[in-house]
Amino acid sequence: MVAELATGFILLSWRPEGISPYFLWIGMALIGIIWLNTFFQAVPLHNKLLDGLSPEAVKSLVRVNWIRTIAWTVRLGILGWIAYRLMKA
């Protein structure tokens, strides 16, 4: 996650020619969602599971992980589009 954050900042500061900063900022917003979701939802649920198996905690963790999965998938799509545009140029 740290490497992903670093590369997000690198893309913002280096902004490849022909790539709208709008897409880069969306990518950074997705990283923010992932980090916030991880530290404020996923980590506490994992800690709760350390006390013992809780079907409610497992169900919540799956839901929380779907949010992260969707955000990472959208970010991957943006990065794929950026890579395609750079290769095409």
MDTraj code that builds the backbone (N, CA, C; nanometers):
import mdtraj as md
import numpy as np

residues = "MET VAL ALA GLU LEU ALA THR GLY PHE ILE LEU LEU SER TRP ARG PRO GLU GLY ILE SER PRO TYR PHE LEU TRP ILE GLY MET ALA LEU ILE GLY ILE ILE TRP LEU ASN THR PHE PHE GLN ALA VAL PRO LEU HIS ASN LYS LEU LEU ASP GLY LEU SER PRO GLU ALA VAL LYS SER LEU VAL ARG VAL ASN TRP ILE ARG THR ILE ALA TRP THR VAL ARG LEU GLY ILE LEU GLY TRP ILE ALA TYR ARG LEU MET LYS ALA".split()
xyz = np.array([
    [0.0820, -0.1195, 0.0000],
    [0.0000, 0.0000, 0.0000],
    [0.0865, 0.1260, 0.0000],
    [0.1997, 0.1199, 0.0673],
    [0.2895, 0.2349, 0.0695],
    [0.3459, 0.2609, -0.0701],
    [0.3831, 0.1552, -0.1400],
    [0.4345, 0.1702, -0.2768],
    [0.3266, 0.2277, -0.3678],
    [0.2040, 0.1855, -0.3485],
    [0.0948, 0.2379, -0.4301],
    [0.0747, 0.3869, -0.4043],
    [0.0814, 0.4270, -0.2778],
    [0.0697, 0.5683, -0.2433],
    [0.1839, 0.6480, -0.3054],
    [0.3055, 0.5946, -0.2962],
    [0.4217, 0.6630, -0.3534],
    [0.4073, 0.6793, -0.5043],
    [0.3652, 0.5737, -0.5726],
    [0.3501, 0.5847, -0.7181],
    [0.2375, 0.6808, -0.7551],
    [0.1344, 0.6881, -0.6716],
    [0.0279, 0.7855, -0.6956],
    [0.0816, 0.9280, -0.6911],
    [0.1649, 0.9562, -0.5897],
    [0.2251, 1.0887, -0.5796],
    [0.3239, 1.1149, -0.6935],
    [0.3971, 1.0124, -0.7329],
    [0.4911, 1.0276, -0.8450],
    [0.4147, 1.0638, -0.9722],
    [0.3048, 0.9949, -0.9980],
    [0.2252, 1.0265, -1.1171],
    [0.1711, 1.1692, -1.1116],
    [0.1289, 1.2129, -0.9933],
    [0.0784, 1.3495, -0.9815],
    [0.1878, 1.4522, -1.0084],
    [0.3071, 1.4276, -0.9573],
    [0.4147, 1.5259, -0.9733],
    [0.4782, 1.5189, -1.1126],
    [0.4785, 1.4014, -1.1719],
    [0.5401, 1.3824, -1.3027],
    [0.4384, 1.3990, -1.4154],
    [0.3140, 1.3983, -1.3899],
    [0.2005, 1.3938, -1.4826],
    [0.2420, 1.3739, -1.6279],
    [0.2231, 1.2507, -1.6750],
    [0.2582, 1.2199, -1.8142],
    [0.1816, 1.3097, -1.9116],
    [0.2491, 1.3468, -2.0185],
    [0.1884, 1.4322, -2.1206],
    [0.0664, 1.3624, -2.1807],
    [-0.0408, 1.4371, -2.1957],
    [-0.1622, 1.3835, -2.2556],
    [-0.2548, 1.3138, -2.1568],
    [-0.2145, 1.3088, -2.0291],
    [-0.2982, 1.2452, -1.9262],
    [-0.3577, 1.3555, -1.8400],
    [-0.4886, 1.3594, -1.8348],
    [-0.5583, 1.4616, -1.7564],
    [-0.5305, 1.4418, -1.6075],
    [-0.5020, 1.5508, -1.5370],
    [-0.4817, 1.5389, -1.3925],
    [-0.6081, 1.4887, -1.3215],
    [-0.7222, 1.5051, -1.3861],
    [-0.8490, 1.4568, -1.3313],
    [-0.8401, 1.3077, -1.2990],
    [-0.7853, 1.2284, -1.3913],
    [-0.7747, 1.0844, -1.3696],
    [-0.6749, 1.0514, -1.2589],
    [-0.5677, 1.1301, -1.2522],
    [-0.4686, 1.1075, -1.1478],
    [-0.5265, 1.1377, -1.0099],
    [-0.6074, 1.2430, -1.0008],
    [-0.6701, 1.2772, -0.8731],
    [-0.7762, 1.1748, -0.8340],
    [-0.8467, 1.1200, -0.9322],
    [-0.9418, 1.0119, -0.9015],
    [-0.8651, 0.8928, -0.8437],
    [-0.7514, 0.8611, -0.9051],
    [-0.6682, 0.7523, -0.8546],
    [-0.6236, 0.7775, -0.7114],
    [-0.5837, 0.9015, -0.6807],
    [-0.5426, 0.9341, -0.5444],
    [-0.6615, 0.9272, -0.4476],
    [-0.7777, 0.9686, -0.4936],
    [-0.8967, 0.9585, -0.4084],
    [-0.9281, 0.8119, -0.3778],
    [-0.9098, 0.7257, -0.4759],
    [-0.9319, 0.5825, -0.4541],
    [-0.8307, 0.5261, -0.3544],
    [-0.7065, 0.5712, -0.3636],
    [-0.6063, 0.5287, -0.2657],
    [-0.6492, 0.5747, -0.1263],
    [-0.6989, 0.6968, -0.1164],
    [-0.7478, 0.7478, 0.0121],
    [-0.8609, 0.6628, 0.0675],
    [-0.9548, 0.6260, -0.0195],
    [-1.0665, 0.5401, 0.0228],
    [-1.0135, 0.4062, 0.0729],
    [-0.9177, 0.3499, 0.0003],
    [-0.8606, 0.2204, 0.0395],
    [-0.7917, 0.2304, 0.1750],
    [-0.7105, 0.3341, 0.1943],
    [-0.6392, 0.3505, 0.3214],
    [-0.7365, 0.3723, 0.4369],
    [-0.8319, 0.4613, 0.4190],
    [-0.9284, 0.4878, 0.5260],
    [-1.0090, 0.3631, 0.5593],
    [-1.0534, 0.2940, 0.4559],
    [-1.1307, 0.1716, 0.4750],
    [-1.0475, 0.0662, 0.5471],
    [-0.9218, 0.0548, 0.5092],
    [-0.8344, -0.0447, 0.5713],
    [-0.8156, -0.0158, 0.7196],
    [-0.7752, 0.1068, 0.7507],
    [-0.7368, 0.1363, 0.8878],
    [-0.8538, 0.1600, 0.9822],
    [-0.9665, 0.2084, 0.9304],
    [-1.0788, 0.2366, 1.0192],
    [-1.1874, 0.1297, 1.0188],
    [-1.1834, 0.0385, 0.9218],
    [-1.2838, -0.0674, 0.9180],
    [-1.2206, -0.2067, 0.9196],
    [-1.1308, -0.2350, 0.8253],
    [-1.0762, -0.3702, 0.8136],
    [-0.9895, -0.4085, 0.9333],
    [-0.8999, -0.3200, 0.9745],
    [-0.8111, -0.3528, 1.0865],
    [-0.8909, -0.3796, 1.2151],
    [-0.9872, -0.2932, 1.2512],
    [-1.0649, -0.3241, 1.3715],
    [-1.1413, -0.4572, 1.3620],
    [-1.1897, -0.4907, 1.2438],
    [-1.2595, -0.6181, 1.2272],
    [-1.1637, -0.7355, 1.2408],
    [-1.0438, -0.7222, 1.1864],
    [-0.9432, -0.8267, 1.2034],
    [-0.9091, -0.8431, 1.3510],
    [-0.8949, -0.7316, 1.4210],
    [-0.8658, -0.7380, 1.5640],
    [-0.9789, -0.8047, 1.6418],
    [-1.1010, -0.7780, 1.6012],
    [-1.2160, -0.8418, 1.6657],
    [-1.2113, -0.9935, 1.6457],
    [-1.1674, -1.0355, 1.5285],
    [-1.1585, -1.1791, 1.5002],
    [-1.0469, -1.2471, 1.5792],
    [-0.9497, -1.1706, 1.6275],
    [-0.8457, -1.2280, 1.7117],
    [-0.9026, -1.2802, 1.8438],
    [-1.0148, -1.2221, 1.8857],
    [-1.0806, -1.2653, 2.0101],
    [-1.1611, -1.3934, 1.9908],
    [-1.1831, -1.4318, 1.8678],
    [-1.2597, -1.5519, 1.8382],
    [-1.3454, -1.5314, 1.7150],
    [-1.3841, -1.6413, 1.6541],
    [-1.4630, -1.6354, 1.5320],
    [-1.6004, -1.5766, 1.5599],
    [-1.6332, -1.4749, 1.4831],
    [-1.7634, -1.4091, 1.4955],
    [-1.8236, -1.4017, 1.3559],
    [-1.9332, -1.4740, 1.3324],
    [-1.9955, -1.4684, 1.1995],
    [-2.0301, -1.3253, 1.1569],
    [-2.0699, -1.2430, 1.2522],
    [-2.1041, -1.1035, 1.2208],
    [-1.9797, -1.0266, 1.1752],
    [-1.8662, -1.0489, 1.2440],
    [-1.7419, -0.9811, 1.2066],
    [-1.6927, -1.0292, 1.0700],
    [-1.7053, -1.1582, 1.0436],
    [-1.6636, -1.2129, 0.9137],
    [-1.7480, -1.1518, 0.8019],
    [-1.8785, -1.1454, 0.8235],
    [-1.9688, -1.0876, 0.7235],
    [-1.9339, -0.9402, 0.6988],
    [-1.9064, -0.8673, 0.8058],
    [-1.8682, -0.7265, 0.7914],
    [-1.7349, -0.7126, 0.7189],
    [-1.6411, -0.7996, 0.7499],
    [-1.5104, -0.7939, 0.6857],
    [-1.5209, -0.8216, 0.5357],
    [-1.6038, -0.9146, 0.4979],
    [-1.6244, -0.9422, 0.3554],
    [-1.6821, -0.8190, 0.2860],
    [-1.7791, -0.7545, 0.3495],
    [-1.8393, -0.6335, 0.2929],
    [-1.7348, -0.5234, 0.2784],
    [-1.6550, -0.5036, 0.3823],
    [-1.5499, -0.4022, 0.3806],
    [-1.4476, -0.4336, 0.2712],
    [-1.4125, -0.5601, 0.2577],
    [-1.3146, -0.5977, 0.1554],
    [-1.3679, -0.5767, 0.0142],
    [-1.4985, -0.5880, -0.0051],
    [-1.5554, -0.5603, -0.1374],
    [-1.5358, -0.4138, -0.1747],
    [-1.5492, -0.3253, -0.0775],
    [-1.5273, -0.1828, -0.1040],
    [-1.3835, -0.1610, -0.1510],
    [-1.2885, -0.2230, -0.0813],
    [-1.1480, -0.2102, -0.1193],
    [-1.1219, -0.2749, -0.2549],
    [-1.1813, -0.3895, -0.2797],
    [-1.1621, -0.4594, -0.4071],
    [-1.2126, -0.3752, -0.5241],
    [-1.3285, -0.3155, -0.5076],
    [-1.3839, -0.2306, -0.6136],
    [-1.2951, -0.1086, -0.6366],
    [-1.2498, -0.0456, -0.5282],
    [-1.1633, 0.0722, -0.5426],
    [-1.0326, 0.0347, -0.6122],
    [-0.9721, -0.0789, -0.5744],
    [-0.8481, -0.1217, -0.6390],
    [-0.8718, -0.1570, -0.7859],
    [-0.9858, -0.2159, -0.8163],
    [-1.0161, -0.2523, -0.9547],
    [-1.0336, -0.1284, -1.0416],
    [-1.1042, -0.0287, -0.9903],
    [-1.1217, 0.0960, -1.0660],
    [-0.9862, 0.1637, -1.0852],
    [-0.9047, 0.1655, -0.9792],
    [-0.7702, 0.2255, -0.9904],
    [-0.6862, 0.1514, -1.0947],
    [-0.6933, 0.0189, -1.0949],
    [-0.6207, -0.0587, -1.1947],
    [-0.6670, -0.0218, -1.3354],
    [-0.7972, -0.0019, -1.3528],
    [-0.8493, 0.0396, -1.4827],
    [-0.7924, 0.1739, -1.5256],
    [-0.7854, 0.2679, -1.4326],
    [-0.7281, 0.3995, -1.4629],
    [-0.5813, 0.3855, -1.5008],
    [-0.5057, 0.3075, -1.4232],
    [-0.3635, 0.2887, -1.4537],
    [-0.3431, 0.2158, -1.5866],
    [-0.4314, 0.1210, -1.6149],
    [-0.4249, 0.0519, -1.7439],
    [-0.4500, 0.1475, -1.8587],
    [-0.5465, 0.2362, -1.8416],
    [-0.5771, 0.3357, -1.9443],
    [-0.4576, 0.4289, -1.9636],
    [-0.3955, 0.4723, -1.8524],
    [-0.2782, 0.5590, -1.8613],
    [-0.1649, 0.4871, -1.9354],
    [-0.1405, 0.3613, -1.9007],
    [-0.0345, 0.2837, -1.9671],
    [-0.0647, 0.2695, -2.1154],
    [-0.1893, 0.2440, -2.1509],
    [-0.2285, 0.2315, -2.2915],
    [-0.2007, 0.3622, -2.3658],
    [-0.2403, 0.4739, -2.3050],
    [-0.2192, 0.6041, -2.3682],
    [-0.0702, 0.6335, -2.3862],
    [0.0114, 0.5953, -2.2872],
    [0.1555, 0.6206, -2.2971],
    [0.2203, 0.5331, -2.4026],
    [0.1750, 0.4088, -2.4145],
    [0.2306, 0.3195, -2.5156],
    [0.1883, 0.3616, -2.6551],
    [0.0693, 0.4173, -2.6662],
    [0.0150, 0.4591, -2.7942],
    [0.0845, 0.5869, -2.8450],
    [0.1335, 0.6685, -2.7522],
    [0.1948, 0.7976, -2.7889],
    [0.3299, 0.7812, -2.8536],
])
top = md.Topology()
chain = top.add_chain()
for i, resn in enumerate(residues, 1):
    res = top.add_residue(resn, chain, resSeq=i)
    for name in ("N", "CA", "C"):
        top.add_atom(name, md.element.get_by_symbol(name[0]), res)
traj = md.Trajectory(xyz[None], top)
